[in-house]
């Protein structure tokens, strides 16, 4: 079977599953899953760039996603004027001290010869610089967090439309990735995995504890939307007219009072579906743009060079390729894509909750998407994002149904039956392992393996 046909059949199967969910459960559920599948596909594309293109084992996916979520807060939230008034002077001095410390450390590193003298100078510069920075920063933080801590207690943001955070989130994640890459990309693959996981935990720990920046575990809720609010749609004449026209057949045989009651419910249900459709359009647009750029990059000379480095770093280096620089490039680009996905996820949720970023759990999920879909194949990563998220979400209701059907012959109060039904949500781990096992057994390269084109 050709790769194009296999791709078409795979995505047709995903579409059929979404349609089944829409008819069997509800279209709200189906569209909600679709939106999360689109975000997951974007995140899987970012990981695939790092692993599938260059063989970089990044286990810090959730850290970069959290940076994207943080960007959504810093971009969309209105600035807290009282907090800025109480702290801007000290914050400015702390920033100057911090930048001066970096500059002095770089000066010492470049001007002094390696040895004890440079080590001692760097140690003194860093310790003194950090002490001065904290001297000004700590009182500023205390002043910020004292401003109505139950409602604000942080600086706020720039008050811009939240959709800009998708771009800013990519740049923030890319900047942090550059700093990490300059230090960690020289490590061996297993050490790189440990380093990225540790850095991810550090990022999330900072976001949890620095209340002045993102309110920490108090969370930021009610973020602005790039799409209409349901309550506004329900009060809009044009939307009510559309719902009346769409459900005209169902309303035709009802009395006037019954028509009003039925139309009200149709408008409520339709507004939620319309909002999810708007999100679908935005997320699909981002996914298509990133996918098109990814395919174009992979098929370019740069993409062929990246795969050559992945397959044999020593040979590529002998051919004059700067392996470390190329690794840094792809690490930054992949992290930027993950940051965009993180900002999209926070936009969809309408809130930023640092405690929900669990590095081991969700990083594993994204990696399963890449492996099952097909490492090194962009369409495979998108397929994996859709398939694995569908399995992850639907495993619980399917598990409950299986437990109820399998224990139907037992009494309703039977201890075994009650225990199995109450713990059916854990079936998602079983299903996830089953999917991964089957794919690895029958298609080790993933459902859509990487296509290697021979150059003539």
LINWO-V913927 format. One record per residue. N is the residue number from 1. SS is DSSP state (helix for helix, strand for strand, loop for the rest). PSI is psi in radians with two decimals (none if undefined). Layout:
BEGIN
n=N ss=SS psi=PSI
n=N ss=SS psi=PSI
END
This chain:
BEGIN
n=1 ss=loop psi=2.34
n=2 ss=loop psi=2.73
n=3 ss=helix psi=-0.68
n=4 ss=helix psi=-0.74
n=5 ss=helix psi=-0.71
n=6 ss=helix psi=-0.70
n=7 ss=helix psi=-0.79
n=8 ss=helix psi=-0.76
n=9 ss=helix psi=-0.69
n=10 ss=helix psi=-0.79
n=11 ss=helix psi=-0.49
n=12 ss=helix psi=-0.68
n=13 ss=helix psi=-0.71
n=14 ss=helix psi=-0.75
n=15 ss=helix psi=-0.72
n=16 ss=helix psi=-0.71
n=17 ss=helix psi=-0.72
n=18 ss=helix psi=-0.67
n=19 ss=helix psi=-0.71
n=20 ss=helix psi=-0.75
n=21 ss=helix psi=-0.72
n=22 ss=helix psi=-0.77
n=23 ss=helix psi=-0.67
n=24 ss=helix psi=-0.63
n=25 ss=loop psi=-1.42
n=26 ss=loop psi=2.77
n=27 ss=helix psi=-0.44
n=28 ss=helix psi=-0.78
n=29 ss=helix psi=-0.79
n=30 ss=helix psi=-0.76
n=31 ss=helix psi=-0.61
n=32 ss=helix psi=-0.75
n=33 ss=helix psi=-0.72
n=34 ss=helix psi=-0.75
n=35 ss=helix psi=-0.72
n=36 ss=helix psi=-0.56
n=37 ss=helix psi=-0.71
n=38 ss=helix psi=-0.75
n=39 ss=helix psi=-0.74
n=40 ss=helix psi=-0.67
n=41 ss=helix psi=-0.70
n=42 ss=helix psi=-0.77
n=43 ss=helix psi=-0.71
n=44 ss=helix psi=-0.61
n=45 ss=helix psi=-0.71
n=46 ss=helix psi=-0.76
n=47 ss=helix psi=-0.67
n=48 ss=helix psi=-0.61
n=49 ss=helix psi=-0.72
n=50 ss=helix psi=-0.78
n=51 ss=helix psi=-0.86
n=52 ss=helix psi=-0.58
n=53 ss=helix psi=-0.74
n=54 ss=helix psi=-0.10
n=55 ss=loop psi=0.45
n=56 ss=loop psi=2.19
n=57 ss=loop psi=1.59
n=58 ss=loop psi=1.97
n=59 ss=loop psi=0.25
n=60 ss=loop psi=0.58
n=61 ss=helix psi=-0.78
n=62 ss=helix psi=-0.47
n=63 ss=helix psi=-0.76
n=64 ss=helix psi=-0.60
n=65 ss=helix psi=-0.69
n=66 ss=helix psi=-0.64
n=67 ss=helix psi=-0.66
n=68 ss=helix psi=-0.72
n=69 ss=helix psi=-0.70
n=70 ss=helix psi=-0.67
n=71 ss=helix psi=-0.61
n=72 ss=helix psi=-0.66
n=73 ss=helix psi=-0.84
n=74 ss=helix psi=-0.40
n=75 ss=helix psi=-0.78
n=76 ss=helix psi=-0.52
n=77 ss=loop psi=2.49
n=78 ss=loop psi=2.52
n=79 ss=loop psi=2.50
n=80 ss=loop psi=1.77
n=81 ss=helix psi=-0.73
n=82 ss=helix psi=-0.69
n=83 ss=helix psi=-0.72
n=84 ss=helix psi=-0.73
n=85 ss=helix psi=-0.61
n=86 ss=helix psi=-0.23
n=87 ss=helix psi=-0.09
n=88 ss=helix psi=-0.61
n=89 ss=helix psi=-0.86
n=90 ss=helix psi=-0.66
n=91 ss=helix psi=-0.70
n=92 ss=helix psi=-0.78
n=93 ss=helix psi=-0.68
n=94 ss=helix psi=-0.71
n=95 ss=helix psi=-0.73
n=96 ss=helix psi=-0.77
n=97 ss=helix psi=-0.72
n=98 ss=helix psi=-0.81
n=99 ss=helix psi=-0.68
n=100 ss=helix psi=-0.63
n=101 ss=helix psi=-0.78
n=102 ss=helix psi=-0.79
n=103 ss=helix psi=-0.75
n=104 ss=helix psi=-0.67
n=105 ss=helix psi=-0.74
n=106 ss=helix psi=-0.67
n=107 ss=helix psi=-0.81
n=108 ss=helix psi=-0.70
n=109 ss=helix psi=-0.68
n=110 ss=helix psi=-0.54
n=111 ss=helix psi=-0.48
n=112 ss=loop psi=2.54
n=113 ss=loop psi=2.60
n=114 ss=loop psi=2.42
n=115 ss=loop psi=-2.96
n=116 ss=helix psi=-0.65
n=117 ss=helix psi=-0.75
n=118 ss=helix psi=-0.69
n=119 ss=helix psi=-0.77
n=120 ss=helix psi=-0.73
n=121 ss=helix psi=-0.78
n=122 ss=helix psi=-0.74
n=123 ss=helix psi=-0.79
n=124 ss=helix psi=-0.79
n=125 ss=helix psi=-0.80
n=126 ss=helix psi=-0.79
n=127 ss=helix psi=-0.81
n=128 ss=helix psi=-0.75
n=129 ss=helix psi=-0.76
n=130 ss=helix psi=-0.65
n=131 ss=helix psi=-0.78
n=132 ss=helix psi=-0.72
n=133 ss=helix psi=-0.84
n=134 ss=helix psi=-0.53
n=135 ss=helix psi=-0.68
n=136 ss=helix psi=-0.54
n=137 ss=helix psi=-0.71
n=138 ss=helix psi=-0.83
n=139 ss=helix psi=-0.61
n=140 ss=helix psi=-0.75
n=141 ss=helix psi=-0.76
n=142 ss=helix psi=-0.71
n=143 ss=helix psi=-0.70
n=144 ss=helix psi=-0.85
n=145 ss=helix psi=-0.24
n=146 ss=loop psi=-0.20
n=147 ss=loop psi=1.76
n=148 ss=loop psi=1.13
n=149 ss=loop psi=-0.47
n=150 ss=loop psi=-0.45
n=151 ss=loop psi=-0.68
n=152 ss=loop psi=-1.66
n=153 ss=loop psi=0.36
n=154 ss=loop psi=3.04
n=155 ss=loop psi=-0.37
n=156 ss=loop psi=-2.74
n=157 ss=loop psi=-2.59
n=158 ss=loop psi=-0.13
n=159 ss=loop psi=0.47
n=160 ss=loop psi=2.86
n=161 ss=loop psi=2.40
n=162 ss=loop psi=-0.38
n=163 ss=loop psi=-0.43
n=164 ss=helix psi=-0.40
n=165 ss=helix psi=-0.37
n=166 ss=helix psi=-0.68
n=167 ss=helix psi=-0.81
n=168 ss=helix psi=-0.70
n=169 ss=helix psi=-0.69
n=170 ss=helix psi=-0.74
n=171 ss=helix psi=-0.70
n=172 ss=helix psi=-0.82
n=173 ss=helix psi=-0.68
n=174 ss=helix psi=-0.72
n=175 ss=helix psi=-0.79
n=176 ss=helix psi=-0.67
n=177 ss=helix psi=-0.64
n=178 ss=helix psi=-0.77
n=179 ss=helix psi=-0.75
n=180 ss=helix psi=-0.76
n=181 ss=helix psi=-0.63
n=182 ss=helix psi=-0.45
n=183 ss=helix psi=-0.75
n=184 ss=helix psi=-0.34
n=185 ss=loop psi=-0.19
n=186 ss=loop psi=-0.09
n=187 ss=loop psi=2.75
n=188 ss=loop psi=2.81
n=189 ss=helix psi=-0.82
n=190 ss=helix psi=-0.65
n=191 ss=helix psi=-0.59
n=192 ss=helix psi=-0.70
n=193 ss=helix psi=-0.79
n=194 ss=helix psi=-0.74
n=195 ss=helix psi=-0.80
n=196 ss=helix psi=-0.63
n=197 ss=helix psi=-0.77
n=198 ss=helix psi=-0.72
n=199 ss=helix psi=-0.66
n=200 ss=helix psi=-0.76
n=201 ss=helix psi=-0.66
n=202 ss=helix psi=-0.80
n=203 ss=helix psi=-0.83
n=204 ss=helix psi=-0.64
n=205 ss=helix psi=-0.70
n=206 ss=helix psi=-0.79
n=207 ss=helix psi=-0.52
n=208 ss=helix psi=-0.56
n=209 ss=helix psi=-0.36
n=210 ss=loop psi=1.43
n=211 ss=helix psi=-0.58
n=212 ss=helix psi=-0.35
n=213 ss=helix psi=-0.90
n=214 ss=helix psi=0.38
n=215 ss=loop psi=0.02
n=216 ss=helix psi=-2.36
n=217 ss=helix psi=-0.06
n=218 ss=helix psi=-0.30
n=219 ss=loop psi=2.71
n=220 ss=strand psi=2.09
n=221 ss=strand psi=2.92
n=222 ss=loop psi=0.59
n=223 ss=loop psi=2.58
n=224 ss=loop psi=2.68
n=225 ss=loop psi=2.64
n=226 ss=loop psi=0.03
n=227 ss=loop psi=2.90
n=228 ss=loop psi=2.76
n=229 ss=loop psi=2.54
n=230 ss=helix psi=-0.71
n=231 ss=helix psi=-0.58
n=232 ss=helix psi=-0.67
n=233 ss=helix psi=-0.70
n=234 ss=helix psi=-0.34
n=235 ss=loop psi=0.01
n=236 ss=loop psi=2.25
n=237 ss=helix psi=-0.73
n=238 ss=helix psi=-0.62
n=239 ss=helix psi=-0.68
n=240 ss=helix psi=-0.71
n=241 ss=helix psi=-0.68
n=242 ss=helix psi=-0.75
n=243 ss=helix psi=-0.66
n=244 ss=helix psi=-0.73
n=245 ss=helix psi=-0.74
n=246 ss=helix psi=-0.64
n=247 ss=loop psi=0.43
n=248 ss=helix psi=-0.65
n=249 ss=helix psi=-0.72
n=250 ss=helix psi=-0.50
n=251 ss=helix psi=-0.27
n=252 ss=loop psi=-0.73
n=253 ss=loop psi=0.22
n=254 ss=loop psi=2.74
n=255 ss=loop psi=2.99
n=256 ss=helix psi=-0.76
n=257 ss=helix psi=-0.75
n=258 ss=helix psi=-0.64
n=259 ss=helix psi=-0.75
n=260 ss=helix psi=-0.75
n=261 ss=helix psi=-0.77
n=262 ss=helix psi=-0.72
n=263 ss=helix psi=-0.66
n=264 ss=helix psi=-0.76
n=265 ss=helix psi=-0.68
n=266 ss=helix psi=-0.69
n=267 ss=helix psi=-0.73
n=268 ss=helix psi=-0.85
n=269 ss=helix psi=-0.73
n=270 ss=helix psi=-0.59
n=271 ss=helix psi=-0.70
n=272 ss=helix psi=-0.73
n=273 ss=helix psi=-0.71
n=274 ss=helix psi=-0.74
n=275 ss=helix psi=-0.75
n=276 ss=helix psi=-0.61
n=277 ss=helix psi=-0.68
n=278 ss=helix psi=-0.78
n=279 ss=helix psi=-0.70
n=280 ss=helix psi=-0.77
n=281 ss=helix psi=-0.76
n=282 ss=helix psi=-0.85
n=283 ss=helix psi=-0.70
n=284 ss=helix psi=-0.66
n=285 ss=helix psi=-0.77
n=286 ss=helix psi=-0.77
n=287 ss=helix psi=-0.76
n=288 ss=helix psi=-0.74
n=289 ss=helix psi=-0.85
n=290 ss=helix psi=-0.69
n=291 ss=helix psi=-0.76
n=292 ss=helix psi=-0.76
n=293 ss=helix psi=-0.64
n=294 ss=helix psi=-0.79
n=295 ss=helix psi=-0.75
n=296 ss=helix psi=-0.73
n=297 ss=helix psi=-0.71
n=298 ss=helix psi=-0.58
n=299 ss=loop psi=-0.01
n=300 ss=loop psi=2.97
n=301 ss=helix psi=-0.62
n=302 ss=helix psi=-0.75
n=303 ss=helix psi=-0.71
n=304 ss=helix psi=-0.62
n=305 ss=helix psi=-0.73
n=306 ss=helix psi=-0.73
n=307 ss=helix psi=-0.58
n=308 ss=helix psi=-0.70
n=309 ss=helix psi=-0.72
n=310 ss=helix psi=-0.75
n=311 ss=helix psi=-0.58
n=312 ss=loop psi=1.64
n=313 ss=helix psi=-0.66
n=314 ss=helix psi=-0.79
n=315 ss=helix psi=-0.71
n=316 ss=helix psi=-0.71
n=317 ss=helix psi=-0.64
n=318 ss=helix psi=-0.44
n=319 ss=loop psi=0.08
n=320 ss=loop psi=0.18
n=321 ss=loop psi=2.39
n=322 ss=loop psi=1.59
n=323 ss=helix psi=-0.80
n=324 ss=helix psi=-0.74
n=325 ss=helix psi=-0.73
n=326 ss=helix psi=-0.66
n=327 ss=helix psi=-0.74
n=328 ss=helix psi=-0.72
n=329 ss=helix psi=-0.91
n=330 ss=helix psi=-0.54
n=331 ss=helix psi=-0.74
n=332 ss=helix psi=-0.78
n=333 ss=helix psi=-0.81
n=334 ss=helix psi=-0.70
n=335 ss=helix psi=-0.62
n=336 ss=helix psi=-0.72
n=337 ss=helix psi=-0.71
n=338 ss=helix psi=-0.70
n=339 ss=helix psi=-0.69
n=340 ss=helix psi=-0.79
n=341 ss=helix psi=-0.68
n=342 ss=helix psi=-0.69
n=343 ss=helix psi=-0.67
n=344 ss=helix psi=-0.71
n=345 ss=helix psi=-0.77
n=346 ss=helix psi=-0.64
n=347 ss=helix psi=-0.75
n=348 ss=helix psi=-0.75
n=349 ss=helix psi=-0.52
n=350 ss=loop psi=0.21
n=351 ss=strand psi=2.75
n=352 ss=strand psi=1.98
n=353 ss=loop psi=1.71
n=354 ss=helix psi=-0.51
n=355 ss=helix psi=-0.30
n=356 ss=helix psi=-0.21
n=357 ss=loop psi=1.77
n=358 ss=loop psi=1.75
n=359 ss=helix psi=-0.86
n=360 ss=helix psi=-0.75
n=361 ss=helix psi=-0.95
n=362 ss=helix psi=-0.44
n=363 ss=helix psi=-0.72
n=364 ss=helix psi=-0.74
n=365 ss=helix psi=-0.76
n=366 ss=helix psi=-0.68
n=367 ss=helix psi=-0.65
n=368 ss=helix psi=-0.68
n=369 ss=helix psi=-0.80
n=370 ss=helix psi=-0.77
n=371 ss=helix psi=-0.80
n=372 ss=helix psi=-0.74
n=373 ss=helix psi=-0.70
n=374 ss=loop psi=1.74
n=375 ss=loop psi=2.34
n=376 ss=loop psi=-0.12
n=377 ss=loop psi=2.04
n=378 ss=helix psi=-0.79
n=379 ss=helix psi=-0.59
n=380 ss=helix psi=-0.69
n=381 ss=helix psi=-0.70
n=382 ss=helix psi=-0.79
n=383 ss=helix psi=-0.77
n=384 ss=helix psi=-0.68
n=385 ss=helix psi=-0.75
n=386 ss=helix psi=-0.87
n=387 ss=helix psi=-0.86
n=388 ss=helix psi=-0.66
n=389 ss=helix psi=-0.65
n=390 ss=helix psi=-0.82
n=391 ss=helix psi=-0.74
n=392 ss=helix psi=-0.73
n=393 ss=helix psi=-0.77
n=394 ss=helix psi=-0.16
n=395 ss=helix psi=-0.62
n=396 ss=helix psi=-0.95
n=397 ss=helix psi=-0.64
n=398 ss=helix psi=-0.70
n=399 ss=helix psi=-0.73
n=400 ss=helix psi=-0.78
n=401 ss=helix psi=-0.74
n=402 ss=helix psi=-0.73
n=403 ss=helix psi=-0.71
n=404 ss=helix psi=-0.73
n=405 ss=helix psi=-0.67
n=406 ss=helix psi=-0.38
n=407 ss=loop psi=0.31
n=408 ss=loop psi=-0.46
n=409 ss=loop psi=-0.18
n=410 ss=loop psi=2.79
n=411 ss=loop psi=2.58
n=412 ss=loop psi=-0.53
n=413 ss=loop psi=0.13
n=414 ss=loop psi=2.34
n=415 ss=helix psi=-0.68
n=416 ss=helix psi=-0.78
n=417 ss=helix psi=-0.79
n=418 ss=helix psi=-0.75
n=419 ss=helix psi=-0.79
n=420 ss=helix psi=-0.72
n=421 ss=helix psi=-0.71
n=422 ss=helix psi=-0.46
n=423 ss=loop psi=0.32
n=424 ss=helix psi=-0.42
n=425 ss=helix psi=-0.40
n=426 ss=helix psi=-0.11
n=427 ss=helix psi=-0.39
n=428 ss=helix psi=-0.58
n=429 ss=helix psi=-0.66
n=430 ss=helix psi=-0.82
n=431 ss=helix psi=-0.68
n=432 ss=helix psi=-0.79
n=433 ss=helix psi=-0.64
n=434 ss=helix psi=-0.79
n=435 ss=helix psi=-0.81
n=436 ss=helix psi=-0.73
n=437 ss=helix psi=-0.79
n=438 ss=helix psi=-0.75
n=439 ss=helix psi=-0.77
n=440 ss=helix psi=-0.52
n=441 ss=helix psi=-0.78
n=442 ss=helix psi=-0.29
n=443 ss=loop psi=1.35
n=444 ss=loop psi=-0.46
n=445 ss=loop psi=0.08
n=446 ss=loop psi=2.99
n=447 ss=loop psi=-0.72
n=448 ss=loop psi=1.53
n=449 ss=loop psi=2.82
n=450 ss=loop psi=2.35
n=451 ss=loop psi=2.07
n=452 ss=loop psi=2.02
n=453 ss=loop psi=2.17
n=454 ss=loop psi=2.33
n=455 ss=loop psi=2.25
n=456 ss=loop psi=none
END
